[in-house]
Amino acid sequence: MAYVSDPRLFDCATQGDEALAAAEAAVAAGECIVLPTDTVYGIGAAAFDAAAVQRLLDAKQRGRDMPPPVLIAEPSMLRSLATGLTRSGLDLAKAFWPGPLTVVVTAQPELQLDLGDRGDTIAVRVPDQDFTRALLRHTGPLAVSSANVSGRPAATTVHEAIEQLGDSVSVYLDAGPGSDAVPSTIVDLTGEPHILRAGRLSADELASIVPGLFGDDA
């Protein structure tokens, strides 16, 4: 596992510009950062940097069989990452992004994405967190997973993330306590849309946009 000699902590409210610059520089250098989302805190790395993504997995003590999702700044960016999108999938993204919806899509075949053993799919989300979306506009897509060591609770404060991840992360971004420990709802859009993981968005909310959408246990 790669370690940094002096992890830095920034307050997003009072050190916004400095925090953005430090986080952008860390991502460009292939290092990991901890960032706020609209659910729990996340550990992030440049999505198109395979070595950086591996550092993320190592920090979490997580195998390549559990590739991290990708966060993007704008719903319109989904088309640049995914192929075979259907009207149903686009309608879900339009209705619930930014927000706690993660979609699994078929990746564009020419993308140089090594997130782990993901096959030809990627999971994508637009977080409803203004500071993180501003950061994503500077860095481009980030591979982001919950900020915790695998098997331990996800961090809902930056200090919980520091306690678990320590000097495996270069920059910690503090935006106060997470708004909700309930994870995003995951919907598979690679075929007939269906729910892979229940989360903050209910099946009824999703079905209001895509009637008949069902879960894996249906």
C-alpha positions in Angstrom: 0.0 0.0 0.0 1.2 3.5 -0.9 1.4 6.0 2.0 1.8 9.8 2.0 4.0 11.5 4.5 1.7 14.2 5.6 -2.1 13.9 4.8 -3.7 17.3 4.6 -7.2 18.3 5.9 -9.2 21.1 4.4 -12.5 22.7 5.5 -14.6 23.0 2.3 -16.6 25.9 3.8 -13.7 28.1 4.9 -10.9 26.9 2.6 -12.8 26.2 -0.6 -10.4 27.4 -3.2 -7.4 25.9 -1.4 -9.2 22.6 -0.9 -10.1 22.4 -4.6 -6.6 23.1 -5.7 -5.0 20.6 -3.3 -7.5 17.9 -4.2 -7.1 18.5 -7.9 -3.3 18.3 -7.6 -3.5 15.1 -5.6 -5.7 13.5 -8.1 -3.4 14.6 -11.0 -0.5 13.0 -9.1 -2.3 9.7 -8.8 -3.0 10.0 -5.1 -6.2 9.2 -3.2 -8.5 11.8 -1.7 -11.5 11.7 0.7 -14.4 13.8 -0.4 -18.0 14.4 0.8 -21.0 13.1 -1.1 -24.7 13.3 -0.5 -24.6 10.0 1.3 -21.4 9.0 3.1 -17.8 10.2 2.6 -16.0 8.6 -0.3 -12.4 7.8 -1.1 -11.6 8.9 -4.7 -8.9 8.6 -7.3 -8.6 9.4 -11.0 -10.9 7.0 -12.9 -8.6 6.7 -15.9 -5.4 6.1 -13.8 -5.2 2.3 -13.2 -2.4 2.7 -10.6 -4.4 5.3 -8.7 -7.5 3.1 -8.7 -5.4 0.2 -7.3 -4.2 2.5 -4.5 -7.8 3.2 -3.7 -8.6 -0.6 -3.5 -5.4 -1.1 -1.4 -6.4 1.6 1.0 -9.8 -0.1 1.5 -8.1 -3.5 1.7 -10.5 -4.5 -1.1 -10.1 -6.9 -4.0 -10.4 -6.2 -7.7 -13.6 -8.2 -7.7 -15.4 -5.1 -6.3 -14.6 -2.3 -8.7 -15.6 1.2 -7.5 -18.3 3.3 -9.1 -17.4 6.4 -11.1 -18.7 9.9 -10.1 -19.3 12.5 -12.8 -20.2 16.2 -12.5 -23.1 16.4 -15.0 -25.8 13.9 -16.2 -24.9 14.8 -19.8 -21.5 13.1 -19.3 -23.1 9.7 -19.1 -23.2 9.4 -22.8 -19.4 9.8 -23.1 -18.9 6.8 -20.7 -21.8 4.4 -21.7 -23.2 2.8 -24.8 -26.5 1.3 -25.5 -28.4 3.7 -23.3 -32.2 3.4 -23.5 -34.9 6.0 -23.1 -35.8 4.4 -19.7 -32.3 4.8 -18.5 -32.0 8.4 -19.6 -35.3 9.2 -18.0 -34.1 7.8 -14.7 -30.9 9.9 -14.8 -32.8 13.0 -15.7 -35.3 12.5 -12.9 -32.8 11.5 -10.1 -29.5 13.1 -10.9 -27.9 14.8 -9.1 -28.9 12.4 -6.3 -28.7 8.9 -4.7 -29.1 6.9 -7.9 -26.2 4.7 -9.2 -26.7 3.2 -12.7 -24.8 0.2 -14.1 -24.2 0.7 -17.8 -22.3 -0.9 -20.6 -19.0 1.0 -20.9 -17.9 2.6 -24.2 -15.5 -0.1 -25.5 -12.7 2.4 -26.3 -12.5 3.7 -22.7 -9.2 3.1 -21.0 -10.8 2.2 -17.6 -9.2 -0.3 -15.3 -11.4 -0.2 -12.2 -11.0 -3.9 -11.4 -12.7 -7.0 -12.6 -15.8 -5.2 -14.0 -16.3 -7.0 -17.3 -17.8 -4.5 -19.8 -19.9 -2.5 -17.4 -19.3 0.4 -15.1 -21.4 2.0 -12.3 -22.0 5.7 -12.6 -23.5 8.4 -10.4 -23.8 12.2 -10.2 -23.7 13.2 -6.5 -25.9 15.9 -5.1 -23.0 17.7 -3.4 -22.0 21.0 -4.8 -18.4 21.1 -3.7 -17.7 17.6 -5.0 -19.4 18.4 -8.3 -17.2 21.5 -8.6 -14.2 19.3 -8.0 -15.3 16.8 -10.6 -15.5 19.6 -13.2 -11.8 20.1 -12.6 -10.6 16.5 -12.3 -12.9 14.7 -14.7 -14.5 11.4 -13.6 -13.4 9.9 -10.3 -13.5 6.4 -9.1 -15.1 6.7 -5.7 -16.0 4.1 -3.0 -17.2 4.6 0.5 -14.4 5.9 2.8 -13.8 2.9 5.0 -11.7 -0.2 5.3 -13.8 -3.1 3.8 -15.9 -4.7 6.5 -16.1 -1.6 8.7 -18.8 1.0 8.7 -18.7 3.7 6.0 -17.4 7.1 7.3 -20.1 9.7 7.9 -17.6 12.3 9.0 -14.2 13.1 7.7 -12.6 12.2 11.1 -14.1 8.7 10.9 -12.4 8.5 7.4 -9.1 9.7 8.8 -9.3 7.1 11.6 -9.8 4.3 9.1 -7.7 5.3 6.1 -4.9 7.5 7.7 -1.9 8.2 5.5 -3.1 6.1 2.6 -5.0 9.3 1.6 -3.3 12.5 0.6 -6.1 15.1 1.0 -9.2 15.0 3.2 -12.0 17.3 2.4 -14.3 18.2 5.3 -17.9 19.3 4.6 -19.4 18.4 7.9 -21.3 15.3 8.8 -22.7 13.2 5.9 -26.3 13.9 5.2 -27.4 10.3 5.1 -25.8 6.9 5.8 -28.3 5.2 3.6 -26.5 4.3 0.3 -27.6 5.1 -3.2 -30.0 2.8 -5.0 -28.3 0.8 -7.8 -30.2 0.2 -11.0 -28.9 -2.1 -13.8 -29.5 -0.5 -17.2 -27.6 -3.0 -19.3 -30.8 -4.8 -20.2 -34.3 -4.4 -18.9 -33.9 -1.9 -16.0 -34.0 -3.5 -12.6 -32.9 -2.7 -9.1 -29.6 -4.3 -8.0 -29.4 -2.8 -4.5 -32.1 -1.0 -2.5 -31.1 2.4 -1.2 -32.4 5.8 -0.5 -34.6 5.9 -3.6 -37.5 3.6 -3.2 -38.8 1.2 -5.8 -42.0 3.2 -6.0 -40.1 6.4 -6.7 -38.2 4.7 -9.5 -41.3 3.1 -10.9 -42.9 6.5 -11.2 -40.5 7.2 -13.9 -40.1 3.7 -15.4 -43.3 1.7 -14.7 -42.7 -2.0 -14.0 -39.1 -1.5 -12.8 -38.3 -4.4 -10.6 -35.7 -5.7 -8.2 -33.5 -8.8 -8.4 -35.7 -10.5 -5.8 -38.9 -9.9 -7.7 
